[in-house]
């Protein structure tokens, strides 16, 4: 009998396998689980023994929606996520260090810092005149550029794009610095000096190591430019990726659909291209979401695709090719159009995904579930809203639509598949915090009022959202998302029981072990 490579003992195992809900030991050989309670029989002279000292082991956590590749390339410089008002922004800019060619970059700027006033580059010009500055707003769908940065990019007024994007201009046609959506931001990004490849490789490995320390074994990466795929290949020439990555490159209006189909299956040892990412709209705070009725400013009433039928034809093309799609859809009109596009379509067993679903009526929840679409949601996004609706997101939507925020529990109660994720760098990547947000509807460790608390998940539901439901969404439920003989050896061991422990406690509880496809990527002492 072949012996095990690793024996995990001293643990209570929540398998999430209905046929065998609990176990007390796990034997791993290669990347597979080969035994449970009788695991000790597979001990050999070369077997590594991992004694968890009473920790609770679950299937390995998977982030359902993340952007590590985009994050390390585009979200660097000043961290502005702590700025609560424009005085905070001024103070941060005043202490900024210049990068190559004098550039100042930053990320995480919250729309709420502008106090309901128009988002413009005036605050930049006050502090850093004649300086090229590019600041990503927190949503990743908009940015602020200084007058000097706009000039370097050759932006002098409005432009027309193939997708719903806008260079915001004042009444005289002069750019305000506010850039909405990817096509409007790209001209400025293209003139920022690129980060050296060796630095990007260092950032990626460092990021994935810390993600693994929070319990993550895998992640659905909702981007995948050619440069990113090359970066992953370069990293794997040097080391193992601490987190397995499943990529979904962007499919924008006008893209060659067959090229995207041909890209599927491109892989390394611990990453693969396995889906396509769409946008049917932008964000509420940026005014680029797609609602059935405009917001209080008369915005958020248009789709990202200028021709929405083109979107419908594109996702149908991928459905016929058995390629999974994941569509960024936030507002009720956007989600409705995605459901309409897939209703009655033969998906050949592939579960297509809808990402974010920030505000929608209950009848759309039921239609989404009935159509077989996966709901992929990020509970930690509630941190950008307030229970009293005084934040920018809620103010734009109005009370009725703000009360429909992130209907996680309604999806589960309707029998739907619900995948949970962080959307890093839009929100923090710590998997324990994601689980806490899902249960509390507020940031763990705080006493702020929860946002739509009736949508809170149970501890088990939250755990399933990053394990068994993630596997259903990926089409890997036959060999992942649970702890059973023959399944991939993805394990996360918590110092507390992630189902029964208070959510505030879980969010900071030590992770004793992370194993991704048989590879130990994090191990902590019990002291």
Residue, then its C-alpha position, 0 to 999 in steps of 0.5 A: x500500500x502506498x503511503x501518504x505524503x502528509x497526514x493531518x491530525x489533531x483536528x475536527x474536520x468539517x468535510x461539507x460532504x453529506x455522505x460523511x459530514x465529519x472526520x478526525x484525520x486526513x491523508x494526502x498523497x500528491x494533490x489528492x485526499x486518499x483517506x480520512x479517519x483511517x489515515x494513520x494506516x498510511x503513515x510511512x517513513x517519509x510521511x509528514x505529520x501535521x498536528x493541528x492541536x484541535x483546529x477545525x479543518x474545512x475545504x480550502x477557501x476560494x475567493x470567488x472574485x478577485x483582481x490580484x494581477x490588475x491590483x499589483x499593476x494598477x493599484x499602487x502608490x498612495x493608499x487613499x482608502x483611509x481618506x474620509x474627506x477632502x482634507x484627508x486627501x490634501x494631507x495624503x497628497x502633500x506627503x506623496x513621493x514622486x515616482x519615475x518621471x515625476x508621477x504620483x499615483x494612488x488608489x482607494x479614493x472613496x467617492x464619499x470623500x467629496x461630500x456629495x460634490x462633483x468629483x474633480x481634480x481641483x483637490x489635486x491642483x491645490x496641492x500638487x500643481x504642474x504634477x502628473x497625478x493619477x488616482x484610482x477611485x475605490x471602485x476601479x471603474x473611475x479615476x482622477x487625473x491632474x491637468x498635467x497628466x491629462x496633457x501628457x495623455x493628449x486629453x483636451x476634451x470629450x471623446x467617443x468610445x466603443x463602450x460606455x466610457x466618459x471623459x467628464x468635462x465642464x460646461x466649456x468642454x474642459x476635462x475635470x479630471x474625472x475619468x469614467x470606465x476603462x476606455x477613458x482611463x486607459x490613455x492616461x495609464x498608457x503614459x505612466x511609466x510601467x513597473x519593472x517586471x521583476x517588481x511585479x513578480x515580487x509583488x504578486x508572490x508577496x500578495x499571494x503568500x499573504x492571501x494564503x495566510x488568510x486561508x485562501x487556497x484558490x481564487x477566481x481572477x476576473x481579468x487576464x491580459x496577455x501581459x498578466x499571463x506572461x507574468x504568471x509564467x515567469x513567476x512559475x519559472x521561479x516558484x510555486x504560486x501559493x494560491x491556485x488561480x482561475x482566470x477570466x480575461x475581459x471581453x469588451x465590445x468589438x472583441x474577437x470572440x473566437x480568439x477568446x474561445x481559443x485562449x481557454x485552457x491556456x495554463x501553467x501548473x497552478x493557473x489556467x484560463x477558464x472563463x470570460x469576463x463581461x461588463x454590462x454596466x459600471x458602478x452606481x457611485x460613478x454614475x455608470x450603472x444600469x438601472x431601470x430608472x435613473x438615479x437622483x442625479x439623472x444618471x445610471x440609466x445606460x448599459x456599458x455595451x452601446x448595443x446590448x444585443x451585441x452582448x447577448x449574441x456574444x454570451x450566446x456564442x460562448x455558451x454554445x462553445x461551452x465557455x463559462x462567462x462571468x458578467x459584471x452586473x450591479x443594477x436591476x436593469x443590468x441583471x435583468x438583461x443578463x437573465x434575459x440573455x441566458x433564459x432558454x439558452x442551452x448552456x451545455x451544463x456550464x454554470x454562467x455567473x453574474x458578478x456583484x448584483x448590488x440592488x435588485x427586486x426579489x422577483x429578479x432573484x427568483x428569475x436568476x435562480x430559475x435560469x441556473x445562473x450563479x450569483x457571485x457577491x462580495x459582502x464586504x462591499x457593504x462597508x462603502x454604504x451606511x445603514x442610514x443611507x447617507x452614503x453616496x451609493x444609497x443617496x443616488x439609489x434612494x431608499x427603496x433601491x438601497x434597501x435591496x442591497x446585496x441580497x445574499x440570503x434571498x439567493x440562498x433561500x431561493x435555492x440559488x448557488x451563491x459564491x462569495x469573494x473579496x473583489x480585491x483590491x476594491x475591498x480587503x482580501x482576507x478570507x476570514x473578513x469576507x466570511x465575517x461580513x457575510x454573517x454580520x453585514x458590517x465590518x467585523x470588530x466594529x459596532x456600526x449599524x449593519x446594512x440590510x441585516x436581514x440578508x445575513x448568512x448563517x455560518x454554514x452558508x458563508x463557509x459554503x460560499x467560499x467552498x462547496x458553492x465555489x466548486x459548483x460554480x467552477x464545474x469542479x464539484x465532483x472533485x473539489x469544494x469538500x473533503x472526501x477521498x479522491x477530492x483535491x487536497x485543498x484544506x483550510x484549518x482555523x483556530x476556531x470553528x468557522x461555522x459556530x464561532x462568533x463572526x467577530x472572533x472568526x475574522x481575526x482567528x489564526x489560520x493554522x494550515x493552508x493546503x492548496x492541491x497538496x501543497x502546504x502554502x501556510x503553516x502557523x505555530x499553535x502558540 
